[in-house]
């Protein structure tokens, strides 16, 4: 059970505290995941919580390089931002944010917390991989940026080093005619997903020049999992319903799904065909509308 709560004033203070206390300290954003972890006994060794709400990291900005989203930005503020809703290319983020319930969680939970949780069953990890997000980390030895795909190492395990914390999520500006989408199946409106998928597609002369198909919860591996064989199958193909259908079949065939209390692997395989097909179709439709 945490005993000390420190509201940090600078990033240097945060990194110094993390460096000093190591595994006994955790950064807190909205606190929703820490509540979940504590209720499951996963914070037994944590004695210090470091609040970063005073660091000014609650923003969504857009510049020539793309989107920049501060770690303390709530799901609600991100969903309402003009920047995320400005292009169909960022549709997977908007879809994932709007799918998170209840609204009380959406109002306080933060993007930084969702990414740093190391939980692939959440909605934002696969969506962030689909849009090729990068994360900016601050640490006692300086700052670094890495692909979000490389940030997830395993269940509750990330690439954060001792003394580091996430400051910003960056989404590179995609080329024109790019669309992305997110779909999931739940047992109820507040449970973790039985299966989720995020996709992105870039079109050139109505042929697919680039694609991503990313599974979230429900796959073996405990990290967001790309269906690379299915991605390769659609590249350079016309963006037709038949091609989308074949990609969905390949994604369901080539991915290893999990057996657990929510669903069997066989059931998830059947669901995957439907979700991938719907998500890719939405991505293609959005790519046709995207002007860059």
N, C-alpha and C positions, 0 to 999 in steps of 0.2 A: 504494500500500500504506500503510495507516494506521501512523503511527509513535508516537503518544501515545494513552494510554488513561486517561481521567480519570473517577473515580467521584465524581459530584457529590453534595453534601450538601443543597442547597436548590434550589428552582425558580429563584430569582434567580441562582444560580451557573450553572445550565444556560442561561438566557436570555442572560446576560452572555457566556458562552463562545461561544454560537451567533452572537451579534451581532458579537463580535470576529473570529471566524474565518470566518464566512460559509459559502461552498460547500466549504471545506476541512474542515468539521466535520459529523459525523452523530451523532444520538442513537441509542444501542443499547439494545434491550430484551433479547429472548432471543438475538438475533444470527443467527437462521436465514436471514432474508432478506439480511442483509449478506454472509453467506457465499455465497449464490447470486449476488449482485451482483458480489462480488469475483472469483468464479470465471469470470464473463463479462466481466471487465474494465471494469465500470461504476463502479468506485470509484477510478479512477486518480488523480483530483485530491483525494481525501480523505486527510488526514493525521492527523486527531484524531477519536477516538471518545469520546462522552460517555455514561457509564453512569448511568441514572436509577433503578437498583434500590434505592438507599437513600432514596428520596423517599417511601416509604410509599404507592405507587400500586397496590399489589396487593390489590384488594378488589372485592367485589360487594355493593352495598347497595341497599336498597329503601326509599323513603319515599313520601309522598303524591303526589309528582310523577312517580314511576316508578322505573326502574332506574338505578343509577350504577355504572359499571364502570371501575376504575382502569386506566390505560394499561399498567401492568406486570403485569396479571393474565394468567396463562398460560391457554391453551386448556383444559387439564385442570382447573384450579381453577374456571374459569367454567362448564365443563360439569357439574362436581360441585356447583355452588352451588344451594342451595335456592331462591334468588330467581329464577334463570333457569328453573328447572323448576317454579315455582309456578303458572304459568298457561299454557294452550294458546296464548295470544296471543304468547308469546315462542318458540313452537315453531321458527320459522325459525332462530333463533340456536342452539338446541340441536341441530337437524338439521345445521347447517353445522359446528358445533364437533365433533360426533361423526363427521362425514365426513372430517375432516382426518387424514391418516396420513403417516408411521408414528407410533406412540405416542410415540417419542422426540422427534419434532418437537412434538407436542401438549404434551409436558411442559415445554418451554422457550420455545416461541414465544408471543408476547404479542398481545393485542388491539390495542394501540397500534401495534405493528409492522406488523400485517396491514393496518390502515387506512392508515397513513402510507406504505406501500410504493408506493401508486399503481398496483397491479396488479389489474385487474378480473378476471383469471383465478383469483384466490384466492376462497375460499368466503365469507368474512365480508363483503366489500364489498356484493354484492347482497343478502345477508341483512339487513345493517344498513340499507340503503335501504328494504327491504320493511317493516321495523318502525319506520320514520320516526325513526331515531336522529339525535341531535345530538352534536356533539363540542365539548368545552371545551378551548380553546387558551390557553397562557400565553406571554407575550412581554415584551420589554423595555419595551413601551408599555402594558402591562396585559393583561387577559384578555378573551376574546371567545368567543362560542358561535355556531356555524352549523350548518345542516342538513348531514348527511353527504352528501346528494345533491349539494350545492353544493361539497363539498370535493374531489371528484374532477374534475380538469380535463382529463386526457389520460393517455397511457401514461407511467407513472412521474412524473406531474405532479400536484401537489396545490395547495391554496390556502394552504399554509403560507407565511408571510412570513419574511423574515430575522429571526432571533432568537426564533422561535416553536417550541413543541413541544406535542404533544398530551398532556393530563393525564388526560382522562376521556371515556368514551363514555356518553351519557345516552339512555335509551329512555323517551320519554313514556308515562305510564300510559294504555293504550288503553281504550276503552269496553268494557263487558261484551259478551259474545258476539262476541269477536274471536279469530280463529285465524290462524296463519301457518305456513309450511312451506318447505322447501328441498329441491331435487332436483338431481342432476347425473349426467352420463355421462362416464366416464373410459376411456382406452385401457388403463390399468392402475391399480393401487391407489395408486401414489405419483406419478403424472403429474398435470399440470394438467388441468383439465376440458376435454373437447371442447365441452361446453355445460353451463351451470348456470342455474337459475332459482329465484327466491324469490318467494313470494306471500303476501299477507295479505288477509283478508276480515273485514268486520264485518257482522253480520246484525241486522236488525230485523224481527220477525215473520216470520222465515225468508226475508226478502228481503235482497239485498245492498245495504247502504247506503254502503259504501266498499270499494274494492279496490285492490290494487297487484300488478302483475306485473313483475318485474325480472329481466332477463337479465344474467348475469355473463360469463365467458369465452366466446368464440366469436361475438361480435357486432362489427360495424363501429362504431368510435367510441372504443374504448379506455377507456371508462368504463362502469360499470353502467348499463344501458339499460332504461328503463321502456317497456312496451308500452301507451301511454296510450289508444290507440284500443280495444284489447281491454278495458282497465279500464273505460272509459266504456260499453262494450257490456253489461257485466254489472250495472252500478249500477241499482238499482230493479227488477231482475229477480229472480224466484224462484230460489233456490239449488238448481236441479235439475241432473240429469246432462246434459240437453240444453243448458242454458245454459252449463255448464262446458265442454262440447265445443265450442260455438260460440266461446267466448272463446279456447280453445286454437287453433282454426283462425284466428281474427283475429290473435292474437299472432304466429303463425308467418307469416301472410301479410304483415303490416304492418312486420315487423322486418327490417333488413338484416343478414344473416349473413356471416361472414368465410370466405374460402378460405385455408387454410394447410396445413401438413404433417400436421396431426392429422385434418382432415376438410374436405370440400367444403362450400360454402354450401348446396347442395341437400340434402345429407345432414343438416346441422344444422337445416334447415327442417323436415325430417321428424321429427327427434328432438324439436324444440321442441314439436310438437303433443302428443307423449306426455308430456314432462316437465311442461308447463304443466297439462295435464289432471290428472295425478297430484298435482301440488303444490296446485292449486286444490281438488281433492277432499279432500285432507288438511286444507287450511285451513278448508274449510266444516265438516268433521267436528269439528275442534277448536273452531271458533267455537260450534257447538251445545253443546259441553261447558263452554265458558268462562263463569264466573259473575261475573267482574270482581273 
